[in-house]
Amino acid sequence: MKVQPLADRVLVKQEKSEAKTAGGIIIPDTAQEKTQTGVVVAIGPGTEKEKITISVGQKVMYDKYSGTQIKIDGEDHLILKNHDIVAVIE
């Protein structure tokens, strides 16, 4: 399935959180923190008020409870508004 964001939206592939600590303790899914980083997969064209300042392939950090969660080919993705992205990680 191909998804193309509209307006000031960005499609981000979520990164998986660690399921095991360094000491070997397994953390159940219900106790794990929600992932807040991901890789930009696609971007919308932007609007007159909101220009898109990131590009495909960049690793980004976003607000904790933002976006619409979707599955594409069995993998978790988010559709975020451009202003929900708080940082680019290099």
Phi and psi in degrees as a GROMACS rama.xvg file:
@    title "Ramachandran Plot"
@    xaxis  label "Phi"
@    yaxis  label "Psi"
@TYPE xy
-111.374  130.314  LYS-2
-121.088  126.204  VAL-3
-116.005  113.216  GLN-4
-63.8394  151.325  PRO-5
-107.619  160.04  LEU-6
50.433  -122.575  ALA-7
-99.1791  31.11  ASP-8
-95.7739  154.052  ARG-9
-133.865  134.572  VAL-10
-96.3178  122.633  LEU-11
-123.02  131.904  VAL-12
-86.7117  120.247  LYS-13
-70.8384  143.914  GLN-14
-86.7612  145.17  GLU-15
-74.7051  139.778  LYS-16
-86.0269  155.46  SER-17
-65.422  131.324  GLU-18
-95.7287  -4.77047  ALA-19
-139.135  138.412  LYS-20
-78.7007  171.081  THR-21
-61.996  -28.289  ALA-22
-83.4858  -2.67182  GLY-23
96.6355  5.00854  GLY-24
-79.3252  128.997  ILE-25
-84.9876  129.239  ILE-26
-99.9351  121.507  ILE-27
-67.0169  155.037  PRO-28
-55.2477  -36.4613  ASP-29
-68.9936  -21.6307  THR-30
-98.3344  -6.9493  ALA-31
-78.2208  147.332  GLN-32
-70.8031  147.333  GLU-33
-68.0656  133.748  LYS-34
-62.3917  137.971  THR-35
-122.892  12.6971  GLN-36
-129.654  156.289  THR-37
-170.772  178.673  GLY-38
-112.341  133.269  VAL-39
-69.9972  124.51  VAL-40
-101.358  -38.9216  VAL-41
-153.672  153.823  ALA-42
-131.545  151.175  ILE-43
-81.5363  174.626  GLY-44
-76.3143  -11.3068  PRO-45
86.1675  177.003  GLY-46
-129.567  176.466  THR-47
-63.7006  -36.7556  GLU-48
-82.9022  -32.8383  LYS-49
-122.983  100.566  GLU-50
-84.9054  141.984  LYS-51
-82.2341  122.892  ILE-52
-109.531  2.19947  THR-53
-113.146  170.753  ILE-54
-132.593  163.941  SER-55
-60.9752  136.991  VAL-56
98.3216  -13.8859  GLY-57
-76.6371  144.499  GLN-58
-89.9339  128.396  LYS-59
-128.137  159.648  VAL-60
-114.478  138.855  MET-61
-132.994  165.089  TYR-62
-58.3787  145.454  ASP-63
-58.1  -46.5221  LYS-64
-112.099  30.8147  TYR-65
-96.2738  162.753  SER-66
88.2033  171.311  GLY-67
-112.599  121.8  THR-68
-83.4651  132.22  GLN-69
-138.828  158.946  ILE-70
-109.373  130.674  LYS-71
-124.881  118.479  ILE-72
52.0981  39.4456  ASP-73
80.8007  4.11694  GLY-74
-114.357  144.211  GLU-75
-75.9466  131.729  ASP-76
-133.777  162.636  HIS-77
-127.976  142.251  LEU-78
-103.907  113.789  ILE-79
-112.497  155.455  LEU-80
-80.0606  149.372  LYS-81
-54.6733  -38.8971  ASN-82
-75.3769  -8.55573  HIS-83
-78.3331  -16.2761  ASP-84
-82.4386  123.714  ILE-85
-101.979  -19.886  VAL-86
-161.766  154.236  ALA-87
-104.917  130.724  VAL-88
-101.288  126.762  ILE-89
